Amino acid sequence: MENNSKPDFIVKLEEYTDSIIQNGDEPLMLATIQDKIHQFDIKDVDHFNPYVQVNYETSTIEEAIGELSRIRTIAEMLLLRSWNTFKTDKYRYIFMSTLNLIKWNLCKKDFSHAIEHSEHVNLYIEDALEKSPDDFNTISVICDIFYHQLYAKLEAGESFNETLNKIHQYVPFLLVAADKKKYKLNTALILGQIADVLLYKGITDESCQFYAKVLNIISDIEDIDVVEKREFAIFVGHYNVALLKKPVKDYSLIEKNLDIEESLYGQLHNAFGDVRSKMDLAIAYSHKGGYYEEIHDYKKAGISHLKKIGIIKETFFIDEENPIYTEEARLDSLFKSMQPIINYGLVSDKEERISVFKQVYQILHDILGYAFDIRLLGYSNAFAMEIFKASDGNNDAEAEIFLFKKISTLINLVNKYGMEDGIRSDLTTTIIEANDFVNRIGTKLDPHNKQVWDAVNKVIFPNKPIIENKSKRNSFIKRLIGFLFNKDK
């Protein structure tokens, strides 16, 4: 005969919760449950940003999971044993403890238990929403649970369609509740998180739907504090990235969103002026530049990237370490803008090209006073040479200045690294390309520069005179380069 008796621990739990209810201690116990939930709340983990992760000890994680499991069980038993009292609170605490259980399991990459916990609340959602259809706190936690379930399923490689359908099902409840002004920002944050996890996994069209909801909400809010502005600026930036990934693009929408992103980050920059706010604004300029490259407007793309590298330069004047925007990260971002700026120069007339390249040269030169990177020298040399070539025959004084700026940099490199192949090659090319210019201006050449020129020629061409006739020199180049690089150092 089947034994239908309850396990001993269930009997004891029922007796315990019954005594609480009979003694009128339900409010006190619910307050205790709420305190425990806050005690083991986890807010300092961002699945998409490794720089703000906190590595918890295994013992801390297990303690949190154990305590949250215990208080959720008590909340569930209180609900079952006293169905009509404090029902909204009990549902909310079941959902909140579940949300934290999911987060703690995600901390240890335990996706299966995170999914299991998230599915546990399916027992209560329908009744909870029927009981309190406009209770924002309950609805927001439900949506947050499904957002984390979506993340867990995507990371675990499981089918996520059912979860996404549930999110679509419950978001309308969230939007209705968000009509109350004080809940709008929280709603936008939840929707933005959902959009981020979809974009993170390459589900672009769906992500755009949620980003659009975020923008719709925040555009209707007059006062957003600086912390929230940063959060929403990030979402707008991600939205722009998603829109640019779509095969069919709404260019007018992208332009509008790019302006919103730049405005939000501009406000943050004006408020803080720190490394992060400057780099965030630089990224907004980069997004704008990427858009203009997409539509082949290389001038506007270059202008955006010029703004970007100008503000990156400012970060080197700030005595501040940033775990996200390290010196290396800032320089990497800077160098990604070089080609778009070169493209800008190539489609500009000579005067504008010289002006742009001089700005870039000065930015690179200024940064060299604070950070050393061989790429800084490489690009500054390249821009100096382009300015020289564009000025040759038009403004000889300026051409001479930038020619010898480049030669001086190369001489400094020789002092630092020796006559290695790359430096020798650059010096050789520079002398060959500038020889006509130096011969043409003759005695007008600054005496110091003439001494430098002669000295460099003797180093590079110890056994060969400079060939002044251009046609003869061009036919000689191949043999000359072979001579240089086969010669013992």
N, C-alpha and C positions, 0 to 999 in steps of 0.2 A: 504494500500500500504506500502510495506516494506521501512523503512527509512535506506538508505545506507550512510547517512552522517557520517563523521568521528567524533570521540569524540573530544571535545574541546582541551584536553591536547595534542592529537596527532597533531592537526592542529597547535597549538602553537609551538610544538617541531619541526615540519617541517619548519615553518617560521623561527625559531631560527637557525636551521642548514643551511637553505638556505642562510640566511644573512651572516653566517660565511664563507660559500663557495664563495658567490658573492664578499665579501670584501677581499678575498685572505687570510683569517685568519685560514684556515685549519691546516697548520703546527703548528701554535701557539696553537690551541685547542688540537691537538694531543699531543703536548708536555705537556699541562696541564693534559690531561688524563693519560699520562705516569707518571707524578709526583704524581697524586692521587693514582695510582696503587701502586707505591712504598711506599707512605705514609701509605697505609693500607695493605701492604704486611705482611704476617705472616710466620715467619721462625723458631720460637722458640717452636714449638709443635711437639712432636714425639709421634705418637699414640701407639707405642710399648714400650715406656720407660716413666713410670709415674714420674720418678725423674726429667725429664727435661720439664715437662708440666708447662705452665703458666696459672693461673686461672684468666681470664679476667672478669672484671665487666660486668654485663648484658648491661649497657648503652654503654660501649665501643664496645661490639659485635654488638649491634643494629645500632650504628652510622656507623661502618665499613660496615655492610651489606647495609644500606641505601645509603651511598656514592658510594659504588662499583656498586650497582644496577643502580644508576643514571648515572654514567660515562659509564657504559656498554651500556645503552640505547642510550646515545649520540653517542658513537662510532658506534653502529649499524645504527643509523639514518644517520650519515655521510657516511657510506658505501652505504646505499640505495639511498641517494640523490646525491651522487657523486661516481658512480660505478667504475670509472677508475683512480681515483687519490689516491695515497698513499695506495693502496689496501692492500699490505702486512702488513703495519703498523696497519691498521684498524683491520685486522683479528687477528694479534698478540695481540692487546690490548683487543679485545673481549674475546680471549681465556685467557689472563692473569687475567683480572678482574673476569672472571668466575671461574678460579682456586682459586682465593682468596675468592670469595663468598662461594665456597664449603668448604674451610678450616675453615672459620668463622662459618659456620653452623655446621661443625663437632665439633667445640669447645663447642657448647651447645648441642651436641648429637642429633641434628636435622637431622637425616639421610634422611628423605623423601625430604626435601628441598635441601639437598646436592645432592641427586640423580637427582632431578628435574633440578637443575642448570647444572649439568654435561651433561644431555641429551639435554639441550637447544642448545649446540654448534653443534649438529649433522647437523643443517641447513647450517653450513659454512665449515665443514671440507673438503669435497670433492673439492670444488672450491679453498680453501686455498692451498691445496696440489698441485692441478693442476697449480695454479699460481706460487708457490714457492716450488717445490718438494724437494729441497735440503736446504731449510732454516731451519737450526738446531733449532733456537730459537722457531719458530712456531711449528715444529714437536715435540720438547721436551715438550712444554707446553701441546699439545694435549695428548701425552702419560701420562703426569703427571695428567691430568684431569681424564683419564680413570683408572689410578692407584687409585686415591682417590674415584672414583665411585665404583671400585671393593671393596675397604675397606668399604665404606658406605653400599653397598648391602650385604656384608658378615655380617656386624654388625646388619643390619636390618632383616637378615634372608631371604632376597629375592634371587631369582635365579640370578646367576652371569655369566652363560655361555655366554650370548650375550656380556657382557663386556669383558670377557676373549678373546672371538673371535676377538673383535675390537682391543684389545691390540696386539694380534698376527698379526693382519692385518697391524697395523701402526708401529710396531717395526722395520720391514725391512727398512722403510723410515728413521727411527732413526739411524740404523746401517750404512746406506749409507752416511747420513750426518756426522756421526761420523768418517768417513774416514779422515776428516780434523782433524789434530792432536789436536787442541785446544778444540775439543768437545768430545774427547774420555772419559775423566773422568766424565763429566756430564752424558754421555750416560750410563756408568757403574753404576753411582749412581741411575739413574732412574730405570734401570733394576734390581738393587739390592733391591730397595724399593718394586718393584712388587713381586720379589721373597719372600721377607720378609712377605708380607701380605698373600701370599699363604701358606707359611710354618706356619704362625701364626694360620691359620684356618685349618691346617692339610691336605692341598692339596699338598702332598709331591712331587709327580712326576712332576707336573707342576712347582713347585718351583725350582726343580733341573735343569730344562731346562733354566730358567732365570739365576740362579747362574752360570751355565756353560758359558753363554754369558758374564757375568761379568768377570769371570776369563780369558776368551779368550781376552777380551779387555785390562785388566790391565797387562796381561803378555806381551803385545806388547808396553808397555809404559816404557821408561827408567827412567824418573824422576817423582816421586810422592812425594809431600810434606808430612810432618808428619801428618797433619790433615787428608789428604786424605788416607794416609796409614791406619790410625785407622779405618776410615769408611770402607775400603775394607777388612781389617782384620776381622772386624765384619761379613761382608758378607761371607767371606771364612769359618769362624767358623760356621755360620748358615748353609752353604752348607754342611759342614761335618756332622752336626746334621741331616740334611735332608737325606743325603746318608746313614747314619747309621740306619735311620728309614725304609728305603726301604726293602721289603721282599727279593729281590734279590740284593746282594751287589757287587759293583765293588771295590774289596779291593785294587787293585793297584792304582785306582783313589783316593780313600780315603787316602791312605798313602801319595800320592803326595800332596794332598790338605792340609793334616795335617802338612807337612813340610813347605808349603807356609804360613799357618797360624802362625806357630811358628816363622818363619823368619820375617814376618811383625811385629808381636808383640815384637820380640826380638829387632828389630831396634827401635821401639818406646820406649822400656824399656831403651835402651842405650842412646836415645835422651833425655828422661825426668827423669826416675828413681823415679817417684812419685808413690803414692798409686795406682792410676788407672792403670798406665802402668805395675806395678808389678802384680796386680790382673788380668789384661787382659792376661798377659803372663802365669800366673798360670792357667787360664781357658784353654789356648791353651794346656798346659801340661795335664790338666784334660781330654780334648777331646781325646788327644793321648792315655791316659791311658784307657779311655772308649773303644777305638777301640781295643787295645790289649786285654782287658778283653773279648771283643766280639769274638775274634779269639782264646781265651784261652791261650794266651801267658802271664802268670801271672807275670813272671819276668820282662818283658818289661813294663807291666802295672804298676808294683810296682815302677820301676825306674822312670817312668813319674810322678807318684804321689809323690814320694820322692822329685823330683825337684819342684813340685808344692808346697808342704808344706814348703820347704826351702825358696822359694821366698815369700810365705805368711808371714813367720816369719819376713822377712825384713820389711814388712809394719808396724810392731809394733815399729820399731825404728825411724819412721818418724813422726814428730809432725805435723800432717795434718789431718783435718777432711774431709771425703768424703761422700756426700749424698747417693751415690750408694753402695760403699764398706765400710759400717759402721763396727765397731768392731764386732758386732754380725754376720753380713754377712760374714766377713772374717773367723771368727771362725767356722761358719756353713760349709763353703766351706772346711776348714781344716779337720773337722771331717768326711766329706764324703770320704776322702782319707784314713782313718784309715784301713778299711776292705781290700781294694786292697793291702795295704802295708803288712798287716798281711798275706794275701794270698801269697804274694811274699816271706815272711819269711818261710811259711810252705812248699813251693816247693824248698827251697834253702837248701844247706848243713849247718851244724851247725855253721861253721865259718862265712859264709856269713850272716846267720840269725842273729847272734850276732851283726855283724857289722851294719846291717840295723836297727835293733831294738835300738842299741845305738845311732845312728843318730837321729831316731825319738824321743827317750827319751830326748836327748839334745835340740832338737827343741821345744818340749813341755815345757821343763823346762825353756828355755830362754823366751818363750812367757809369762810364769807365772810371770816373773819379770815386765811385762807391763800390763797384763790383767788377771783378775781372772775369771775363769769359772770352775765349778765343773767337767765338762767333761775333762778339761785339766788334773786335778788331777787323774781322773779315768783312762784315757788312759796312763798317765805317770806311774801310779802304775802297770797297766797291762803289759806294756813293760818292766818295771824294773823286774817284776816277771818272765817274759819269758826269760830275759837275765840271771837271777839267775839260772833258771832251765837248760838252755842250757849250762851254765858254770860249773854247779855242777859236780865235778869229773874230769873236764877238766882244769879249771882255778879257783881254789878255792878262790884265792884272789879277783878276779873279781866278783865271785858269792857272796862273803860276802859283797862287796861294794854295789851291787845293791839290795841285800836282805835288807840291812839296810837303803838304800835310800827309799825303799818302806815303811819300818816300820816307818821311821822318818816322811814321808809324812802323814801316817795314824795318828801318834801321834799329828801332827799339826792340823789335822782335828778334832781329839777328843777335842783339846783345843778350836777350833773354834765352833764346833757344838755339842759337848758332845758325849757320847757313844750311838749314834743312831744305829738302827738295821744294816744299810748298812755298817757302819764303823766297828761295832763289828763283823759282818760276815766276812769282809775282813781280819781283824786282826786274827780272829780265823782260817780261811783257811790258811793264811800265816804261822802261827805258826805250824799248823799241817803238812803242806807241807815241811817246812824247818827244822823240828825237827831232822830228820835223819842227815841232813847236819851239824847242830850245834853240835850234839853228836859226829859225825865222826871227825870233825876237833878239837874238845875239846879245849885244852889249846892254840891252834893256834889262836883262836878267839880273836880279839882285846878286851882288857879289858873294854873299854867304851861300845863296842857293847854287851859284855857279861852282863854288868849292865842293858842296855836297854832291852835285851832279857829277863832277869830274871824279870824285872819290868813289862813288858808287860804280861808275863806268869801269874804273880800274879793277874793282873787286870782281865785277861780273864778267868783264871782258879783258882779262889780264894779257892775253896774247893777240887779241884781234882789235883793230881800230873800228870805231863806229862807222858804218857805211852811211853816208849822208844822202845818197841818191835812193829815193823811195823804191823804185822798181828793182834795183839791185838788192836792196835790203830785204824786200819781201821774198825773193828767191833764195836768200841766204838763211831765212829763219829756221827751216827744218834742220839744216846742218848745224846751225848754232845751238838749237835746243838739244840735239843729240850730243854735241860737244860738252855742253854744261852738265848733263845728267850722267854721262859716262866717265866724267872726270873724277879722279879720286879726290876726296875731301881732305 
